[in-house]
Amino acid sequence: MAAKLLYDRGDLNAAPLDPENLLIFATGPMAGAGMYGTSRLSVCARSPLTDIWGQASCGGDFGPELKRCGYDAVIFKGKSAEPVYLLIEEEKASLEPAGDLWGKDTYDVDDELKARHHKQHKIATIGPAGENGVLFGSISNSKGHHFGRAGMGTVMGSKNLKAVCAKGSKKSEFADPEGLKEFWQETIRPQMDESIYCQTVGAFGTAANMEMKMIEGDVPTKNFQVGSWEEGPMTLSGIAMADTILVGRETCRGCGVRCKRVVKVESGPYQMEEGPGPEYETIGTFGTMMMNPNLEAVAKANEICNRLGMDTMTCGSTIAWAMDCFDRGMMKPEDYDGIKLEWGEIDPVLDLVKKIAHREGKLAELLSRGSAKAAAEVGNGSDELLTTSKGLESPMHDPRCNWGDGLAYATSVRGACHVSNLMFLYEWGAMEYPELGMDHILDPMGTEYKADGAAKCHDLGCITNSACWCQFPSGSLTIPQWVEAFNLVAGFDWDIDSMMMAGARIWYLQRCLGHIWGATADDDKLGKRSMFPTEDGMIAGSVPDMEAMLREFYEIRGLGPDGKPSNEVLEKYDLGFLVGKI
């Protein structure tokens, strides 16, 4: 919906930080449906980090609250003369002065707006990073939930919009409320409660499988340089967190999975009050990627990024890239405020993170642009150390371990991403959909079935992200159950084919927005760092055969040598309005 709104109503010539770039907060049909995982929301715009389609999504409380206010989407255009926040209450909405909030961190703004209005108000806010033009600024929702990727908080800051504050009491309307209630209580909820997958991430968080994945070589280490690290699994896993700093579990609204970690560091240099703990990706970027084995330090880095409003994935990966550059002499301390970043030295990193949010100093200013744009300035072969696809830093799953991940990253509409598709779950054997022909046992380091799987996983990812339905609980259901849930919620009258058609339509539309903004077939590639083989671990010598997989993927998707879909494909998916526009 947001992609279509942006295409129909936006100025497609507007640069990401121009006032005319639309910023869209969008719910989906599942938002507020009351089932596990239906509390998500997407924020979308042209990305300042990648310059193409940008979207970020998260759970928490804000998505259902926006729905309770009676809105499916809120669109921001232009720029306020002064800092403001949008207040939405029942039948009214108003822009309120936010000069006194500008410069404050996300936790403080959440507390202050709740005190100013009511504790039941739900807050989505940026921190100093988004205000100061850091290209990977995030948007915080209830402190521990972040719209992190692609710089949506930076677009928000460019409009002088500090926060959105919402409180509603409307009940969401569904096509068949009684049927939905029965389906949820008698079928879906028992299935989700019994799901091993949901139980595992509930018990140990998103880092539940980190030990096993590090042994496999799936967790990127030392900026993708090495294939194994003995110390990491023992100190950084979800199990290690449960044994050390974990003090509780939180949840997104109405979800019984309860995968959110609550941590506390009692004393020492990384002391922090009880609050949101790091997710798997953050443990990777501020832990394994930097060769930092200290989980307390990772938790502190997470807290700093949360408060200042920065994507932990881009921030940590960009710093790890810089460590690699310093290590190889491509960057020198005398050129960057006398700072030298070294593997395993986390204290200078924590100080640097704060500087990045304020673009304070030459190194912080450079890294505030993300690794791809920083490498373009540094030169000296530093682009050889990048882990980006389409300018977005890679998730913390190594494509040399699972080649299908590499194909999914390279062809993702927003850049390297695993939650815009479900390929990582399919390749791991964590899901099986025979109705879609997705019931193969995949060779992780092979090409067979990878292109077909990636195409279908993109469509499935587009469905869950656009529906605003979390992949943890929804992943425990069958495809026929997905179809039934959508029909009960929205009355789409779908069968499996029409549901998959909708997913593909989303993928093609968002990809075509990328083409309008300059993306080509040359951008369907992995960062060069992850295309070099390691000499150790279970992934030693492995390099994904991207050429073979991309060739088959292009054929399945009906893409030409330039990476663009044919006119026939666009017409097939009711996207004829794009003919001649890409």
C-alpha positions in Angstrom: 0.0 0.0 0.0 2.8 2.4 0.9 4.6 1.7 -2.3 1.5 2.4 -4.4 0.7 5.6 -2.4 4.2 6.8 -3.0 4.0 6.1 -6.7 0.6 7.7 -7.1 1.0 10.7 -4.9 4.7 11.3 -4.5 7.3 13.3 -6.5 9.5 10.5 -7.8 12.2 13.0 -8.7 12.5 14.1 -5.1 15.8 13.2 -3.4 15.4 11.2 -0.1 15.9 14.3 2.2 13.9 16.7 0.0 10.7 17.9 1.6 8.7 16.4 -1.3 9.8 12.9 -0.5 6.8 11.2 1.1 7.1 9.5 4.5 4.4 6.9 5.0 3.4 5.1 8.2 1.3 2.2 7.0 -0.6 -0.6 8.7 -1.7 -3.8 6.9 -4.8 -5.9 7.1 -3.4 -8.0 10.0 -2.5 -5.0 12.2 -4.6 -5.1 15.3 -6.2 -8.5 14.4 -5.5 -9.8 17.9 -3.5 -12.8 16.8 0.1 -13.4 17.8 2.4 -11.2 15.7 -0.3 -8.8 14.4 1.1 -5.7 16.0 3.5 -4.6 13.3 3.7 -1.4 11.3 5.8 -0.3 8.3 7.4 3.1 7.7 8.4 3.7 4.1 10.0 6.4 1.9 12.8 6.7 -0.6 15.9 5.8 1.5 18.7 8.3 2.2 21.1 5.4 2.8 20.5 3.5 -0.4 18.7 6.1 -2.6 16.1 3.5 -3.6 12.9 2.0 -2.0 13.2 2.1 1.8 11.1 0.4 4.3 11.4 -0.5 8.0 9.0 -2.4 10.1 8.7 -3.4 13.7 6.2 -4.6 16.3 5.5 -3.1 19.7 2.4 -1.0 20.4 2.2 1.7 17.8 0.8 -0.2 14.8 -2.4 -1.4 16.6 -2.8 2.0 18.3 -2.8 3.8 14.9 -5.4 1.3 13.7 -7.5 2.1 16.9 -7.4 5.7 15.9 -9.1 4.7 12.6 -6.2 5.1 10.2 -4.6 2.6 7.8 -1.9 5.0 6.9 -0.5 8.5 7.6 1.4 10.3 4.9 3.9 13.2 5.6 4.9 15.6 2.9 6.9 18.8 3.1 8.9 20.2 6.0 7.7 22.0 9.1 9.3 25.4 9.8 9.9 24.3 13.4 10.1 21.0 15.2 6.7 19.4 15.7 5.1 16.1 16.7 1.8 14.8 15.4 -0.8 14.1 18.0 -3.6 11.7 16.9 -6.6 11.2 19.3 -9.9 9.7 18.2 -11.4 12.0 15.6 -8.7 14.7 15.6 -5.1 15.1 14.7 -2.9 18.1 15.3 0.7 19.2 14.9 2.1 20.3 18.2 5.3 22.2 19.0 8.3 20.0 19.7 11.1 22.5 20.2 11.6 21.4 23.8 11.9 17.8 22.6 14.4 18.4 19.8 17.8 17.0 20.8 16.4 14.6 23.4 16.9 10.9 23.2 14.1 8.5 22.3 13.6 7.1 25.9 13.2 10.6 27.3 10.8 11.7 24.6 8.6 8.6 25.2 8.5 9.3 28.9 7.8 13.1 28.4 5.0 12.6 25.9 3.3 10.0 28.1 3.5 12.4 31.0 2.2 15.3 28.9 -0.8 13.4 27.6 -1.5 9.9 29.1 0.5 6.8 29.8 -1.7 4.9 27.4 -0.5 7.1 24.5 1.8 5.2 22.1 4.9 7.0 20.8 7.0 6.7 17.7 10.0 9.1 17.9 13.4 9.8 16.5 16.5 10.6 18.4 19.4 13.0 17.8 20.8 10.8 14.9 17.7 11.3 12.8 17.7 15.0 13.6 21.3 15.4 12.6 21.1 13.7 9.3 22.8 10.4 10.1 21.8 8.3 7.1 20.7 5.3 9.1 18.5 7.1 11.7 15.8 4.8 13.2 12.4 5.4 14.7 11.8 4.2 18.3 8.4 2.7 19.3 8.0 2.0 23.0 11.8 2.2 23.5 12.7 -1.3 22.6 11.1 -1.6 19.2 12.8 0.2 16.3 12.0 0.9 12.6 15.7 0.5 12.0 16.7 -0.1 8.5 17.2 2.2 5.5 17.1 5.6 7.4 13.4 6.2 7.9 14.2 8.1 11.0 16.5 10.4 9.0 13.6 11.2 6.6 11.5 11.9 9.6 14.1 14.3 11.0 14.5 16.1 7.6 10.8 17.1 7.9 11.4 18.5 11.5 9.0 15.8 12.7 10.1 14.6 16.2 7.4 12.1 17.0 4.0 10.7 16.4 1.8 10.3 19.5 -1.4 8.2 19.2 -4.3 7.1 21.4 -7.5 5.6 20.1 -10.3 3.4 21.2 -11.9 2.3 17.9 -12.2 -1.4 17.3 -10.8 -2.8 14.1 -13.4 -4.2 11.7 -12.9 -7.5 10.0 -14.8 -9.3 7.2 -15.8 -12.3 9.4 -15.2 -11.4 13.0 -16.8 -14.5 14.4 -15.1 -16.8 12.0 -11.8 -15.1 12.7 -12.3 -15.5 16.5 -13.1 -19.2 16.1 -10.2 -19.8 13.7 -7.8 -18.1 16.1 -9.0 -19.8 19.3 -9.4 -23.3 17.9 -6.7 -23.6 15.3 -4.1 -20.8 15.1 -3.4 -20.2 18.7 -2.9 -23.8 19.8 -0.6 -24.3 16.7 1.5 -21.3 17.6 1.7 -22.2 21.3 3.0 -25.7 20.3 5.4 -24.4 17.7 9.0 -25.4 18.6 10.2 -22.3 16.7 8.0 -19.9 18.7 8.9 -21.6 22.0 12.6 -21.4 21.2 12.7 -17.7 20.4 10.4 -17.0 23.3 12.8 -18.8 25.7 16.1 -17.5 24.4 15.2 -14.6 22.0 16.3 -14.1 18.4 19.8 -15.2 19.4 18.5 -18.6 20.5 20.4 -20.5 17.7 23.5 -18.5 17.7 25.8 -21.2 19.1 24.8 -23.7 16.4 25.0 -21.1 13.7 28.5 -20.0 14.7 29.6 -23.5 14.5 28.2 -23.8 11.0 29.9 -20.6 9.9 26.6 -18.7 9.4 27.4 -15.8 11.8 29.6 -13.2 10.1 32.8 -12.7 12.1 35.6 -10.1 11.9 33.8 -8.3 9.1 33.3 -11.6 7.2 37.0 -12.5 7.3 36.9 -15.7 9.3 34.7 -18.8 9.4 34.9 -19.7 13.1 35.5 -18.1 16.4 35.6 -20.3 19.5 35.0 -17.7 22.1 31.9 -16.1 20.5 29.3 -18.9 21.0 30.1 -19.3 24.7 29.7 -15.6 25.6 27.3 -14.0 23.1 24.4 -16.5 22.5 20.8 -16.3 23.7 21.6 -19.0 26.2 24.6 -16.9 27.6 22.3 -13.9 27.9 19.8 -16.0 29.8 22.5 -17.0 32.2 24.0 -13.6 32.7 22.2 -10.2 32.1 18.6 -11.3 31.3 16.1 -10.2 33.9 12.8 -10.6 32.0 10.9 -11.0 28.8 8.7 -8.5 27.0 6.3 -8.8 24.1 4.7 -6.9 21.3 1.0 -6.1 21.9 -1.0 -9.3 22.2 1.7 -11.7 21.3 2.3 -14.8 23.4 5.7 -15.6 21.9 7.4 -13.0 24.1 10.7 -13.0 22.3 11.8 -9.5 23.5 14.7 -9.5 25.9 14.9 -7.3 29.1 18.4 -7.0 30.4 20.2 -5.2 33.2 24.0 -4.7 33.9 24.4 -4.1 37.6 27.8 -2.5 37.6 31.0 -1.9 35.8 31.9 0.1 32.7 28.8 -1.1 30.8 26.3 -0.6 33.7 22.8 0.0 32.4 19.3 0.1 34.0 16.8 -2.5 33.3 15.7 -2.1 29.7 15.5 -3.5 26.2 18.2 -6.1 25.4 20.0 -6.7 22.1 18.6 -8.8 19.3 20.6 -11.4 17.3 21.6 -8.9 14.6 22.9 -6.4 17.1 24.9 -9.2 18.9 26.4 -9.9 15.5 27.3 -6.4 14.4 28.6 -5.2 17.8 29.9 -8.6 18.8 31.2 -11.1 16.3 31.8 -8.6 13.5 34.1 -6.6 15.8 35.6 -9.7 17.6 34.1 -8.4 20.8 33.1 -11.3 23.1 31.6 -9.0 25.9 27.8 -9.3 25.9 27.5 -6.5 28.5 29.3 -4.2 26.1 27.0 -5.3 23.3 24.0 -4.5 25.5 25.4 -1.1 26.2 26.0 -0.4 22.5 22.4 -1.4 21.8 21.1 0.9 24.5 23.1 3.9 23.1 21.9 3.2 19.6 18.3 2.9 20.8 18.4 6.1 22.8 20.2 8.1 20.0 18.0 6.5 17.3 20.3 4.6 15.0 20.0 1.3 13.2 22.3 -1.1 15.1 22.9 -3.2 12.0 24.2 -0.4 9.7 26.0 1.3 12.6 27.8 -1.8 13.9 28.6 -3.1 10.4 30.0 0.3 9.3 32.3 0.4 12.3 33.4 -3.1 11.6 34.2 -2.1 8.0 36.2 0.8 9.4 38.1 -1.5 11.7 39.0 -3.6 8.7 40.2 -0.5 6.9 42.4 0.6 9.8 43.8 -2.9 10.1 44.9 -2.9 6.5 46.2 0.7 6.4 43.5 2.0 4.1 42.5 4.5 6.8 45.1 6.1 9.1 44.6 7.6 12.6 46.3 10.8 11.6 43.5 11.4 9.1 40.7 10.7 11.5 41.1 12.7 14.7 43.9 10.4 15.9 41.4 7.5 16.3 42.3 3.9 15.4 39.7 1.2 15.7 41.1 -2.2 16.5 39.5 -5.7 16.7 38.1 -6.5 20.1 38.5 -3.0 21.5 34.9 -2.0 22.3 35.3 1.0 24.6 36.5 3.4 21.7 33.5 2.0 19.7 31.0 3.0 22.4 32.4 6.5 22.4 32.4 6.7 18.6 28.7 5.6 18.5 27.8 8.7 20.4 29.9 10.9 18.2 28.3 9.4 15.0 24.8 10.4 16.2 26.0 14.0 16.4 28.4 13.8 13.4 31.1 15.0 15.7 34.6 14.7 14.3 35.9 13.6 10.9 35.6 9.8 11.5 32.1 10.1 13.0 31.0 12.3 10.0 32.4 9.8 7.6 30.7 6.8 9.2 27.4 8.6 9.6 26.9 8.0 5.9 27.0 4.2 6.2 29.8 2.0 4.8 29.0 2.1 1.1 29.1 5.9 0.9 32.1 6.0 3.3 34.0 3.6 1.0 33.3 5.8 -2.0 35.0 8.7 -0.1 37.9 6.7 1.4 38.9 4.8 -1.8 42.2 2.9 -1.5 40.3 -0.4 -2.3 38.1 0.0 0.8 35.1 -1.1 -1.3 36.6 -4.6 -1.3 35.7 -4.8 2.4 32.0 -3.9 2.0 29.2 -6.3 3.0 26.5 -4.2 1.3 24.0 -4.9 -1.4 22.4 -1.9 -3.0 24.0 0.2 -0.3 22.4 -1.7 2.7 24.7 -3.6 5.1 24.2 -7.3 5.2 22.2 -9.2 7.9 24.1 -11.4 10.2 23.8 -14.6 8.2 26.8 -15.4 6.0 25.8 -16.2 2.4 28.9 -18.4 2.1 27.1 -20.8 4.5 23.7 -20.7 2.8 24.0 -19.6 -0.8 20.3 -19.0 -1.2 20.7 -16.2 1.4 23.1 -14.6 -0.9 20.7 -14.7 -3.8 17.9 -13.3 -1.6 20.1 -10.5 -0.3 21.2 -9.5 -3.8 17.7 -9.4 -5.2 15.9 -7.9 -2.2 14.1 -4.7 -3.1 15.6 -2.6 -0.3 19.1 -4.0 -0.3 20.7 -6.8 1.7 17.8 -8.1 3.8 16.5 -11.3 5.3 13.2 -10.2 6.7 11.9 -9.0 3.3 12.0 -12.7 2.3 11.9 -16.0 4.1 14.8 -17.7 2.3 16.8 -18.1 5.4 14.1 -20.2 7.1 13.5 -22.3 4.0 17.2 -23.0 3.5 17.6 -24.0 7.1 14.7 -26.4 6.8 12.6 -24.5 9.3 9.6 -24.3 7.0 8.0 -26.5 4.4 5.3 -25.5 2.0 4.4 -28.4 -0.3 1.5 -26.4 -1.9 4.1 -24.1 -3.3 6.6 -26.8 -4.3 8.8 -25.8 -1.4 9.4 -29.1 0.2 12.9 -29.8 -0.9 15.9 -30.6 1.4 18.3 -27.9 0.2 22.1 -28.3 -0.1 23.2 -25.1 1.8 26.2 -24.6 -0.5 24.5 -25.6 -3.8 22.4 -23.9 -6.4 19.6 -26.4 -6.9 16.1 -25.0 -6.2 17.7 -21.8 -4.9 16.3 -19.4 -7.6 12.8 -20.9 -7.4 13.0 -20.8 -3.6 14.2 -17.2 -3.5 11.5 -16.0 -5.8 8.7 -17.6 -3.8 10.4 -16.5 -0.5 10.4 -12.9 -1.7 6.7 -13.1 -2.4 6.0 -14.7 1.0 8.1 -12.0 2.7 6.3 -9.3 0.8 3.0 -10.8 2.0 4.0 -10.9 5.7 5.6 -7.5 5.7 2.7 -5.8 3.9 0.2 -7.6 6.0 2.1 -6.4 9.1 2.3 -10.0 10.4 5.4 -11.1 12.2 7.3 -14.0 10.6 7.8 -15.9 13.9 4.2 -16.8 14.6 3.0 -16.7 11.0 5.8 -19.1 10.1 4.3 -21.8 12.2 1.2 -21.9 10.0 0.5 -23.7 6.7 -0.1 -21.8 3.4 -3.8 -22.8 3.4 -4.1 -21.4 6.9 -2.5 -18.1 5.7 -5.1 -17.9 2.9 -8.0 -18.6 5.3 -6.7 -16.0 7.8 -6.5 -13.3 5.1 -10.0 -14.1 3.9 -11.5 -14.0 7.4 -9.7 -10.7 8.2 -10.1 -8.8 4.9 -12.6 -10.7 2.7 -10.2 -11.0 -0.1 -11.7 -14.3 -1.4 -8.2 -15.5 -2.1 -7.0 -18.9 -3.0 -3.3 -19.8 -2.8 -2.5 -18.6 -6.4 -4.1 -15.2 -5.9 -2.3 -14.7 -2.5 1.0 -15.5 -4.1 0.1 -13.2 -7.1 -0.4 -10.4 -4.6 3.0 -11.0 -3.0 4.7 -11.0 -6.4 2.9 -7.8 -7.4 4.4 -6.1 -4.3 7.9 -7.3 -5.1 7.7 -6.1 -8.7 6.3 -2.7 -7.7 9.0 -2.0 -5.1 11.7 -3.3 -7.5 10.4 -1.0 -10.2 10.6 2.0 -7.8 14.3 1.1 -7.5 14.6 1.1 -11.2 13.0 4.5 -11.5 15.6 5.8 -9.0 18.5 4.3 -10.9 19.0 0.6 -9.7 20.1 -1.8 -12.4 21.1 -5.4 -12.8 24.6 -4.4 -11.7 23.1 -3.8 -8.2 21.9 -7.4 -7.8 25.1 -8.5 -6.2 26.7 -9.1 -2.8 29.3 -7.0 -1.0 32.8 -8.0 -2.2 33.8 -9.0 1.3 31.4 -11.9 1.4 32.5 -13.1 -2.0 36.0 -14.1 -0.7 36.4 -17.6 0.7 37.5 -18.0 4.3 40.4 -20.3 5.2 38.8 -21.8 8.3 35.6 -23.2 9.7 32.8 -25.2 8.0 32.5 -22.5 5.3 36.2 -22.7 4.3 36.6 -22.3 0.5 32.8 -21.6 -0.1 31.8 -18.8 -2.4 28.2 -18.6 -3.6 27.7 -19.2 -7.4 25.8 -16.0 -7.9 26.1 -16.1 -11.6 24.2 -19.4 -12.0 21.6 -18.5 -9.4 21.0 -15.0 -10.8 20.6 -16.4 -14.3 17.9 -18.8 -13.2 16.3 -16.2 -11.0 16.0 -13.7 -13.8 14.4 -16.3 -16.0 11.9 -17.3 -13.4 11.0 -13.6 -12.7 10.9 -12.6 -16.4 13.7 -10.0 -16.0 15.8 -8.8 -18.9 19.6 -8.4 -19.0 19.1 -4.9 -17.4 17.3 -6.5 -14.5 13.9 -5.0 -15.4 10.7 -6.9 -15.8 9.3 -7.3 -19.3 6.1 -5.4 -20.2 4.3 -8.8 -20.3 5.3 -9.5 -16.7 4.1 -6.0 -15.6 0.7 -6.5 -17.3 0.4 -10.0 -15.8 0.6 -8.5 -12.3 -1.7 -5.6 -13.0 1.2 -3.2 -13.1 0.7 -1.9 -16.6 0.9 1.6 -15.3 4.7 1.0 -15.0 5.2 0.2 -18.7 7.5 2.8 -20.2 8.2 4.3 -16.7 11.2 2.2 -15.7 
